[in-house]
Amino acid sequence: MVKPVLPLLPYGRQSVDEEDIAAVVEQLRGDWLTQGPAVRVFEEALAAITGASYAVAVNSGTAALHLACLAAGVREGDVGITSDITFVASANAIRYAGGQPLLADVDPASALVTLASLEAQVEAAARLGKKPKVLVPVDFSGAVADLPAVRALAERTGALVIEDAAHALGATYTDPARPGETLRAAGCVDAHMGILSFHPVKHITTGEGGAVTTNDEALYRELLDLRTHGITKDPALLERNDGPWYYEQRTLGYNYRITDVLCALGTSQAKKLPRFLERRRAIAREYDAKLASLADFVTPLAVRAGVTSAYHLYIVNLVQRPGESLAQVAARRLDLYQRMRAASILPQVHYIPVHGQPDFVRAGLGGGSYPGAERYYAGCLSLPMFPAMVDGDVDRVVDVIAAARGAG
Ligand SMILES: Cc1ncc(COP(=O)(O)O)c(C=O)c1O
């Protein structure tokens, strides 16, 4: 008998509809392909979503991190602290600016940095004779890091906080010190800057794209200049003024501009964000309910109290059996991964601990002890999670997990 071919079910996928396509086509027919008004419109949409006063759209989340580190004053010889479980870009941005990233361990249940692990890295910085210039907490999988705790630590150490909210557009959290308030990811209530990514698997997409958010006007102006070669035309800042055409490069910046074409797509996508989030949260609830009976085999990533996740990812971790080594957990994760692939499901692993990446090790930035990250990494698996999933998709995934559990 011929096996029926199942549609591929990836871990993430963009949702682009005819309305988005029409918005892009209209932009292509207009006067501005780049540096036009559509950028500002997209930035205003991002400010409205996050609640931050300002948003600066750029051509990737990585560029956003780089500019945020530069605007925060990271320079040669500085140190910054981020998470060991993140996409490498969070740590690379500190390196681009000339700084040394120190990697904080995570709570294996949530994959978020803990206050204790951040404090341990502040002490590691002190051993180097330094205070961290930036703390870069990562809102993992859509769940906001403990930003009030990070902010308190930053105030004690004099660091600036850059919230890596690439996974968290639309997520919210609460702070016991601010009863009744709902705080938003990248809203910059507890951070000096937030960064977003619009890569296709994210909540809204521009293909490639990103943004920095802030409530600080001086940082905003700095970010605008850095996005375009460090050039300003602001008469108040010029050292001399040769005429209306005149500009000055005041600092070394980049071309990190995003095009108007992509911003037209971003603005169109942003209108759908509430629907996308609702769908992601409904899928997460379905997984939670259906995986409850497999709780001796897999555990969904823990979401901190007070946080409403934006569910960029839906991650489970294999339960470690008594006496089982992490290598044995990892072997069972590989088995589960392969069973899914055989069923046309394409899960993913987010992320390989940064401290073990060969380039970090060779640069002397690896090493150290990361029991939380190692435990998390051994068993984690990102299951399909995207708005266009249809009825029955979650069952397809859960059935494979149940079969893997049954096989021992
Ligand atoms: C946590 C995190 N930070 C930063 C980035 C970088 O974003 P981009 O791919 O848009 O450069 C990503 C991308 O996946 C990410 O997951």
The ligand as an ORCA input file, in Angstrom:
! r2SCAN-3c Opt
* xyz 0 1
  C      16.479     36.148     20.139
  C      16.894     36.700     18.802
  N      17.573     37.843     18.761
  C      17.962     38.393     17.598
  C      17.665     37.803     16.392
  C      18.165     38.412     15.116
  O      17.137     38.783     14.276
  P      17.335     38.817     12.675
  O      17.300     37.412     12.185
  O      16.158     39.623     12.221
  O      18.635     39.489     12.400
  C      16.940     36.614     16.384
  C      16.602     35.964     15.096
  O      16.174     34.864     14.999
  C      16.545     36.046     17.618
  O      15.857     34.894     17.654
*
